[in-house]
Amino acid sequence: MLWNPEIETMSQDALRSLQLDRLQRTLRHAYEHVPLYRERFEAAGIHPDDLRTLDDIAKFPFTVKSDLRNTYPFGMFAVPMHQVARIHASSGTKGKATVVGYTRSDLEVWAECVARSIASAGGEPGDILHVAYGYGLFTGGLGLHGGAERFGCTVVPASGGFTKRQVTLLTDFGADGLACTPSYAVNIGETLQAEGIPAEQLKLRYGIFGAEPWTEEMRQRLEQLLGIDAVDIYGLSEVMGPGVAIECREEKNGLHIWEDHFFVEVLDPETGRPLPPGELGELVFTSLSKEAFPVVRYRTGDLAYLIDTPCSCGRTHRRMSRVKSRVDDMLIVRGVNIFPQEIEAELLLVEQLAPHYQIVLSRQGALDTIEVHAEWRSTADRDAVDLERFVAAVERALHTRLQISPKLVVHPPQSLTRSEGKAIRVIDQRNL
């Protein structure tokens, strides 16, 4: 079922024409109402009227996260505060929070995008959707909530935490869909097992998982653990929130970007050069319909690639790959570039290990060291192997993938800290 077939299956020519019209309006709106954009455009010698084709967007300057922090709290807003219906913000753990605003129209567009996304995941009006994303200033909980209500779902606003209670609600209320981070979904699945509740006892059909990068191996583990179709949803508060793009249940191979509301570029993160489909680069988004907080060429820091081949679901909006990692997630250890998702993918191939891990970086003298902390799925798995040989085999596999030799430390079952939101995968002690 398509939420809006006229939009989601429109021809490429019609879609590009719509994008061009909305992009021209967005640039004018940003230029006329956001001082930073006016200054940046004039410094670059560019005016909104200079955009005559979609390719002309490359002439306009980038927006980066520090711009939002430097204009904190409301300097990037393009409407007066009495027109702002809601405010969201980041946690501000790396500095000042990034603050975003929404008019009532923005909230309606957001709800529509999320409603389409639920349909893409296999949802149907009348479903019960259990939302275990955090509520509050984080966009996850309220974003999924609003879209689910727009779509016609019954929403269980569970938020995060209290995992045993989550399991009780999922069992007793008979949810059809689950929305949360993939790491928290694993936590829920393991709690189900610990409570002796088989996945077949739930009514769950699909899971909508996002807010952190995850791997195909994690999808397979989640689908096995919960008996569902697991799809990836993408979004970030600076661009809108969850619902910028999502996988369809039919293929689970690339996320459909709602291109009537978002213009996407994939660029070389170092040079800014545009990259062709299939080549990994940084996602850069320009909003096409936002009123309170338009963004022009926002550098997300997320690494993915575009997929231009048609999808069997019938949607014509281009797809992007699942986010492989973030530019700032890359770890440099002894001159080698490492992404946490590479370690996750390798660990999930080892059936004796649970899908929980942490990477601990430290320094001995002038030499960086890396430890991978994992845990046994069960005591029986631990007792069934020769520990020394098992650890050596996993360390060899990690070395083959990473080209560096980490030390593997395997802990008892259920001993690593569980995520109730975004998982903390890396602990860097090198500069402490």
C-alpha positions as semicolon CSV with decimal commas, in nm:
position;residue;x (nm);y (nm);z (nm)
1;M;0,000;0,000;0,000
2;L;0,126;0,347;-0,089
3;W;0,046;0,640;0,133
4;N;0,044;0,888;-0,155
5;P;0,077;0,708;-0,490
6;E;0,045;1,024;-0,697
7;I;0,359;1,161;-0,534
8;E;0,552;0,842;-0,465
9;T;0,525;0,706;-0,821
10;M;0,546;1,030;-1,019
11;S;0,772;1,042;-1,324
12;Q;1,131;1,158;-1,291
13;D;1,063;1,459;-1,514
14;A;0,768;1,569;-1,300
15;L;0,963;1,509;-0,979
16;R;1,265;1,712;-1,095
17;S;1,036;1,996;-1,208
18;L;0,869;1,999;-0,866
19;Q;1,209;2,000;-0,695
20;L;1,332;2,291;-0,904
21;D;1,027;2,502;-0,822
22;R;1,050;2,426;-0,450
23;L;1,427;2,472;-0,442
24;Q;1,396;2,820;-0,593
25;R;1,135;2,914;-0,333
26;T;1,344;2,772;-0,048
27;L;1,653;2,969;-0,150
28;R;1,454;3,291;-0,169
29;H;1,291;3,220;0,168
30;A;1,628;3,152;0,334
31;Y;1,793;3,455;0,172
32;E;1,516;3,694;0,271
33;H;1,461;3,576;0,630
34;V;1,785;3,422;0,766
35;P;2,072;3,671;0,804
36;L;2,339;3,399;0,789
37;Y;2,218;3,280;0,449
38;R;2,201;3,633;0,310
39;E;2,559;3,696;0,427
40;R;2,686;3,364;0,291
41;F;2,515;3,402;-0,046
42;E;2,643;3,758;-0,091
43;A;2,995;3,660;0,014
44;A;2,985;3,385;-0,250
45;G;2,853;3,629;-0,512
46;I;2,538;3,422;-0,561
47;H;2,167;3,509;-0,551
48;P;1,863;3,279;-0,536
49;D;1,766;3,395;-0,886
50;D;2,090;3,237;-1,014
51;L;1,943;2,889;-0,962
52;R;1,797;2,796;-1,299
53;T;1,864;2,420;-1,296
54;L;1,904;2,167;-1,018
55;D;2,275;2,147;-1,095
56;D;2,309;2,515;-1,005
57;I;2,273;2,423;-0,636
58;A;2,647;2,346;-0,643
59;K;2,712;2,721;-0,666
60;F;2,563;2,784;-0,322
61;P;2,759;2,759;0,006
62;F;2,729;2,474;0,254
63;T;2,562;2,483;0,593
64;V;2,740;2,296;0,874
65;K;2,651;2,207;1,232
66;S;2,872;2,482;1,375
67;D;2,653;2,738;1,196
68;L;2,359;2,622;1,407
69;R;2,564;2,641;1,725
70;N;2,702;2,985;1,640
71;T;2,350;3,121;1,586
72;Y;2,208;2,953;1,900
73;P;1,928;2,947;1,984
74;F;1,700;3,092;1,713
75;G;1,929;3,265;1,465
76;M;1,854;3,019;1,184
77;F;1,476;3,053;1,216
78;A;1,309;3,201;0,908
79;V;0,975;3,291;1,068
80;P;0,886;3,499;1,377
81;M;0,860;3,300;1,700
82;H;0,482;3,333;1,722
83;Q;0,465;3,114;1,408
84;V;0,685;2,841;1,557
85;A;0,463;2,559;1,680
86;R;0,734;2,333;1,821
87;I;1,105;2,333;1,907
88;H;1,339;2,033;1,909
89;A;1,709;2,028;1,994
90;S;2,011;1,804;2,014
91;S;2,155;1,697;2,348
92;G;2,444;1,941;2,320
93;T;2,695;1,684;2,446
94;K;2,963;1,818;2,208
95;G;2,892;2,187;2,269
96;K;2,586;2,407;2,242
97;A;2,268;2,227;2,142
98;T;2,150;2,262;1,784
99;V;1,798;2,404;1,797
100;V;1,538;2,356;1,523
101;G;1,184;2,485;1,484
102;Y;0,865;2,382;1,305
103;T;0,559;2,573;1,195
104;R;0,224;2,395;1,191
105;S;0,273;2,337;0,819
106;D;0,619;2,188;0,886
107;L;0,467;1,946;1,137
108;E;0,206;1,841;0,881
109;V;0,476;1,776;0,620
110;W;0,680;1,581;0,874
111;A;0,377;1,370;0,969
112;E;0,309;1,299;0,601
113;C;0,668;1,184;0,543
114;V;0,658;0,954;0,845
115;A;0,316;0,820;0,741
116;R;0,460;0,729;0,399
117;S;0,751;0,568;0,579
118;I;0,526;0,348;0,792
119;A;0,346;0,235;0,477
120;S;0,683;0,155;0,316
121;A;0,774;-0,060;0,615
122;G;0,460;-0,268;0,571
123;G;0,233;-0,082;0,810
124;E;-0,140;-0,041;0,757
125;P;-0,398;0,203;0,896
126;G;-0,542;0,051;1,211
127;D;-0,210;-0,101;1,321
128;I;-0,086;-0,058;1,675
129;L;0,259;0,102;1,663
130;H;0,477;0,076;1,972
131;V;0,710;0,378;1,977
132;A;1,014;0,318;2,199
133;Y;1,220;0,609;2,071
134;G;1,285;0,875;2,332
135;Y;1,030;1,155;2,361
136;G;1,116;1,515;2,441
137;L;1,363;1,739;2,258
138;F;1,493;1,438;2,059
139;T;1,292;1,413;1,735
140;G;1,254;1,034;1,733
141;G;0,958;0,973;1,961
142;L;0,733;1,264;1,866
143;G;0,830;1,230;1,499
144;L;0,714;0,869;1,473
145;H;0,417;0,943;1,694
146;G;0,282;1,223;1,475
147;G;0,328;1,028;1,153
148;A;0,164;0,718;1,297
149;E;-0,142;0,913;1,404
150;R;-0,156;1,078;1,061
151;F;-0,143;0,733;0,900
152;G;-0,426;0,601;1,114
153;C;-0,232;0,390;1,364
154;T;-0,304;0,345;1,731
155;V;0,013;0,472;1,902
156;V;0,166;0,330;2,219
157;P;0,398;0,616;2,332
158;A;0,624;0,392;2,540
159;S;0,941;0,601;2,500
160;G;1,269;0,435;2,602
161;G;1,374;0,245;2,912
162;F;1,196;0,007;3,150
163;T;1,252;-0,278;2,909
164;K;1,054;-0,542;3,099
165;R;0,757;-0,306;3,090
166;Q;0,808;-0,261;2,716
167;V;0,787;-0,638;2,676
168;T;0,467;-0,650;2,881
169;L;0,310;-0,377;2,667
170;L;0,415;-0,543;2,342
171;T;0,263;-0,871;2,461
172;D;-0,055;-0,741;2,616
173;F;-0,141;-0,466;2,366
174;G;-0,058;-0,674;2,059
175;A;0,151;-0,418;1,870
176;D;0,190;-0,474;1,496
177;G;0,496;-0,249;1,461
178;L;0,792;-0,148;1,676
179;A;0,986;0,176;1,632
180;C;1,315;0,231;1,819
181;T;1,691;0,218;1,773
182;P;1,823;-0,116;1,646
183;S;2,040;-0,162;1,953
184;Y;1,739;-0,115;2,182
185;A;1,535;-0,357;1,969
186;V;1,802;-0,620;2,042
187;N;1,766;-0,540;2,411
188;I;1,389;-0,590;2,387
189;G;1,434;-0,917;2,199
190;E;1,677;-1,052;2,456
191;T;1,441;-0,955;2,738
192;L;1,164;-1,146;2,563
193;Q;1,385;-1,453;2,559
194;A;1,484;-1,407;2,923
195;E;1,114;-1,385;3,016
196;G;1,046;-1,707;2,824
197;I;0,820;-1,536;2,570
198;P;0,864;-1,676;2,216
199;A;0,859;-1,423;1,929
200;E;0,564;-1,613;1,783
201;Q;0,354;-1,503;2,079
202;L;0,377;-1,141;1,964
203;K;0,174;-0,989;1,681
204;L;0,473;-0,787;1,558
205;R;0,510;-0,783;1,178
206;Y;0,760;-0,503;1,122
207;G;1,020;-0,289;1,293
208;I;1,124;0,066;1,201
209;F;1,477;0,116;1,327
210;G;1,706;0,418;1,300
211;A;1,897;0,696;1,480
212;E;2,224;0,498;1,462
213;P;2,414;0,319;1,184
214;W;2,353;-0,057;1,169
215;T;2,453;-0,345;0,949
216;E;2,287;-0,612;0,737
217;E;2,408;-0,864;0,992
218;M;2,218;-0,672;1,261
219;R;1,904;-0,682;1,045
220;Q;1,927;-1,060;1,019
221;R;1,973;-1,091;1,394
222;L;1,673;-0,865;1,465
223;E;1,446;-1,044;1,220
224;Q;1,537;-1,377;1,375
225;L;1,503;-1,246;1,730
226;L;1,166;-1,074;1,684
227;G;1,013;-1,255;1,385
228;I;0,965;-0,932;1,186
229;D;1,059;-0,741;0,874
230;A;1,322;-0,493;0,995
231;V;1,365;-0,174;0,790
232;D;1,597;0,123;0,829
233;I;1,458;0,477;0,865
234;Y;1,676;0,784;0,821
235;G;1,649;1,142;0,935
236;L;1,818;1,406;1,143
237;S;1,674;1,699;1,330
238;E;1,861;1,959;1,125
239;V;1,687;1,840;0,808
240;M;1,355;1,741;0,969
241;G;1,375;1,433;1,192
242;P;1,296;1,066;1,119
243;G;1,120;1,018;0,788
244;V;1,360;1,179;0,541
245;A;1,410;0,835;0,388
246;I;1,318;0,471;0,458
247;E;1,362;0,124;0,315
248;C;1,062;-0,051;0,163
249;R;0,962;-0,394;0,287
250;E;0,965;-0,530;-0,068
251;E;1,340;-0,496;-0,125
252;K;1,507;-0,374;0,195
253;N;1,780;-0,254;-0,035
254;G;1,825;0,119;-0,009
255;L;1,614;0,389;0,151
256;H;1,365;0,586;-0,059
257;I;1,432;0,957;-0,009
258;W;1,113;1,165;-0,013
259;E;1,248;1,383;-0,289
260;D;0,946;1,612;-0,310
261;H;1,058;1,752;0,027
262;F;1,436;1,697;0,029
263;F;1,705;1,752;-0,234
264;V;2,003;1,523;-0,184
265;E;2,364;1,538;-0,298
266;V;2,644;1,289;-0,230
267;L;2,982;1,460;-0,222
268;D;3,343;1,372;-0,158
269;P;3,377;1,478;0,209
270;E;3,724;1,624;0,151
271;T;3,688;1,800;-0,185
272;G;3,312;1,861;-0,209
273;R;3,315;1,698;-0,554
274;P;2,979;1,540;-0,652
275;L;2,994;1,161;-0,667
276;P;2,802;0,931;-0,903
277;P;2,554;0,667;-0,783
278;G;2,726;0,376;-0,615
279;E;3,019;0,580;-0,485
280;L;3,035;0,638;-0,109
281;G;3,037;0,999;0,007
282;E;2,883;1,250;0,246
283;L;2,509;1,313;0,232
284;V;2,420;1,680;0,180
285;F;2,055;1,786;0,207
286;T;1,857;2,095;0,111
287;S;1,503;2,120;0,243
288;L;1,236;2,197;-0,017
289;S;0,927;2,278;0,189
290;K;1,031;2,381;0,541
291;E;0,912;2,719;0,667
292;A;1,058;2,771;1,016
293;F;1,400;2,618;0,960
294;P;1,505;2,587;0,595
295;V;1,847;2,433;0,539
296;V;2,062;2,487;0,230
297;R;2,322;2,222;0,144
298;Y;2,349;2,091;0,499
299;R;2,652;1,866;0,544
300;T;2,520;1,577;0,751
301;G;2,849;1,398;0,816
302;D;2,671;1,072;0,720
303;L;2,840;0,847;0,464
304;A;2,622;0,668;0,208
305;Y;2,577;0,634;-0,169
306;L;2,289;0,683;-0,410
307;I;2,109;0,399;-0,588
308;D;1,958;0,493;-0,924
309;T;1,811;0,157;-1,028
310;P;1,430;0,115;-1,020
311;C;1,275;-0,050;-0,716
312;S;1,024;-0,335;-0,744
313;C;0,790;-0,159;-0,497
314;G;0,701;0,094;-0,769
315;R;0,822;0,404;-0,587
316;T;1,021;0,633;-0,815
317;H;1,199;0,845;-0,555
318;R;1,569;0,770;-0,559
319;R;1,721;0,549;-0,296
320;M;2,028;0,587;-0,082
321;S;2,224;0,311;0,083
322;R;2,200;0,256;0,454
323;V;2,436;0,500;0,628
324;K;2,768;0,319;0,647
325;S;2,912;0,542;0,916
326;R;2,974;0,905;0,998
327;V;3,270;1,115;0,894
328;D;3,345;1,181;1,262
329;D;3,293;0,816;1,364
330;M;3,606;0,708;1,184
331;L;3,872;0,587;1,426
332;I;4,238;0,624;1,337
333;V;4,445;0,360;1,514
334;R;4,813;0,334;1,425
335;G;4,742;0,511;1,097
336;V;4,461;0,273;0,999
337;N;4,106;0,405;0,937
338;I;3,844;0,195;1,118
339;F;3,466;0,228;1,131
340;P;3,278;0,068;1,424
341;Q;3,029;-0,091;1,183
342;E;3,307;-0,306;1,037
343;I;3,366;-0,455;1,381
344;E;2,992;-0,503;1,435
345;A;2,957;-0,687;1,105
346;E;3,237;-0,927;1,195
347;L;3,113;-0,997;1,549
348;L;2,760;-1,070;1,429
349;L;2,897;-1,351;1,213
350;V;3,005;-1,531;1,532
351;E;2,703;-1,723;1,659
352;Q;2,842;-1,766;2,012
353;L;2,854;-1,388;2,068
354;A;2,563;-1,160;2,157
355;P;2,500;-0,847;1,942
356;H;2,644;-0,613;2,204
357;Y;2,994;-0,473;2,196
358;Q;3,214;-0,180;2,290
359;I;3,541;-0,060;2,143
360;V;3,793;0,071;2,394
361;L;4,085;0,276;2,267
362;S;4,381;0,351;2,491
363;R;4,748;0,431;2,463
364;Q;5,054;0,252;2,598
365;G;5,344;0,491;2,569
366;A;5,330;0,621;2,212
367;L;5,135;0,320;2,082
368;D;4,756;0,315;2,036
369;T;4,580;-0,001;2,149
370;I;4,231;-0,125;2,063
371;E;4,020;-0,370;2,258
372;V;3,689;-0,512;2,141
373;H;3,464;-0,606;2,432
374;A;3,192;-0,858;2,350
375;E;2,984;-1,101;2,550
376;W;2,872;-1,462;2,525
377;R;2,517;-1,529;2,414
378;S;2,491;-1,792;2,686
379;T;2,702;-1,976;2,939
380;A;2,653;-2,289;2,730
381;D;2,817;-2,116;2,432
382;R;3,114;-2,029;2,654
383;D;3,148;-2,382;2,786
384;A;3,129;-2,539;2,440
385;V;3,446;-2,382;2,301
386;D;3,817;-2,380;2,368
387;L;3,848;-2,021;2,488
388;E;4,202;-1,959;2,369
389;R;4,136;-2,095;2,021
390;F;3,801;-1,918;1,995
391;V;3,946;-1,578;2,088
392;A;4,241;-1,627;1,851
393;A;4,004;-1,715;1,562
394;V;3,788;-1,407;1,614
395;E;4,094;-1,185;1,648
396;R;4,227;-1,322;1,317
397;A;3,894;-1,248;1,147
398;L;3,897;-0,893;1,285
399;H;4,254;-0,845;1,166
400;T;4,163;-0,964;0,816
401;R;3,876;-0,713;0,797
402;L;4,046;-0,419;0,973
403;Q;4,415;-0,470;0,887
404;I;4,497;-0,408;1,251
405;S;4,509;-0,649;1,546
406;P;4,259;-0,573;1,821
407;K;4,245;-0,764;2,146
408;L;3,915;-0,945;2,204
409;V;3,775;-0,952;2,556
410;V;3,467;-1,172;2,601
411;H;3,245;-1,106;2,903
412;P;2,973;-1,316;3,067
413;P;2,620;-1,299;2,922
414;Q;2,420;-0,982;3,000
415;S;2,724;-0,803;3,147
416;L;2,778;-0,518;2,901
417;T;2,566;-0,205;2,946
418;R;2,245;-0,223;2,745
419;S;2,123;0,066;2,533
420;E;1,791;0,235;2,603
421;G;1,842;0,474;2,312
422;K;2,147;0,534;2,098
423;A;2,416;0,280;2,178
424;I;2,757;0,400;2,302
425;R;2,996;0,189;2,099
426;V;3,331;0,365;2,139
427;I;3,517;0,462;2,455
428;D;3,829;0,659;2,364
429;Q;4,066;0,686;2,658
430;R;4,366;0,806;2,458
431;N;4,331;1,171;2,555
432;L;4,215;1,129;2,914
